[in-house]
Amino acid sequence: MRVLLVTDSYWPEIRSASKLMVDLAEELKSRGHDVIVMTTWPKYNLDANLNLSSFKTDEVTSGIRVIRVKSLPLHNSGYLVRGIAQLLLPIIFIYKLITHEIRVEAAIVYSPPLPLAFVGIWCKKNRAKFILNLQDLFPQNAVDLAIMRNKWLVKFFFLMEKYCYSCADSITVHSNGNAHNIRRRYPRLINKIEIIHNWIEIAHESSQYGYIDYRLKFGITRKYIAVFAGVIGPSQGLEIILGVAEALRYRNDLLFLIVGEGTDKQKLIDLKKTMNLDNVQFENFVSSENYPNLLKICSIGLVCLSSKNKTPVVPGKILGYMAASLPIASFLHNESDGHQIIADAKCGVTASSSDVDDCISKFELLMLKANEFQLIGKNGFEYASKHFDKRVCIDKIEVLLE
């Protein structure tokens, strides 16, 4: 089957979205499908050593055709510019499909951004199956974070959501909470909704790609390292981690390592200086190939989402930490299904990001079990292997394609 994957993020960008789409593309290709990826030109969260001049707007990589288009800024920009960019992007994608005379039998669209669903709708009008993969519920998340306040704009995007959902042949979500929210809001769509967990390539996360000692590279001498690796933005609310670090400054053997880029990074660096925290260290993104090497030196995986979030989103980095056998300390909004996953897996501690004192006490509780870190990490690895293995999850997507 000829399958189109539509996403605003793909390799070499270092994001959970790009990793998921690369995994999906490669796995579908290995199963005999003809895969085309429609995405944007790589611009954000890149390895500093990457040579962008080696990339083309239309090329075949590992047997997968990747078409990249340049667009207005989709990240690290003002909300108005970002909104216009998201509305224009599906128009550019559809134009490329028409000019390249591309016809497919199925389209899988990664959302957000929600407007990309119109590419799937266009494909459906040309007799292709349209699967909408929802990672977060837009515009609800934008309303919750106070990013979108204009009532007419909110109404416009909710109407867009309703239309896009109704056009999709299948809607996949990665947690029970997200499925419940959509079923409650759109009861007529119940039969379209499928719960397919985000996946992790267990073998990849466990393997070694030219070992790099990040302790040596980053000049780290403390025994225990608690790492947050990912996008540093308002949705993450990483001030919580700095608050926990401040409370645990008495632990001379503990370092909080924050690795990544984002709109809030400089603000957090300035806050660290104001708080005079010598147990917090910031570093730039590492490549996806070297990410397992980074986790090898770490003792705890940190997950954080602002309490302003209200949708049941599960951060993808939870799965990465599980695959790396790292104990997890999660500070999430109350509605996140991540709390239940960590509790079921018995792979760490979890606290409400609205209660900094609870976050501190839960983290201290985890540190008291330092001699059990190996066992706690093993619990997460075994749970991920059973529930989130790539092949198990993509089997379900392939059923929807057929």
Order of alpha helices (4+ residues) and beta strands (2+ residues): beta-alpha-beta-beta-beta-alpha-beta-alpha-beta-alpha-alpha-beta-alpha-beta-alpha-alpha-beta-alpha-beta-alpha-beta-alpha-beta-alpha-beta-alpha-beta-alpha-alpha-alpha
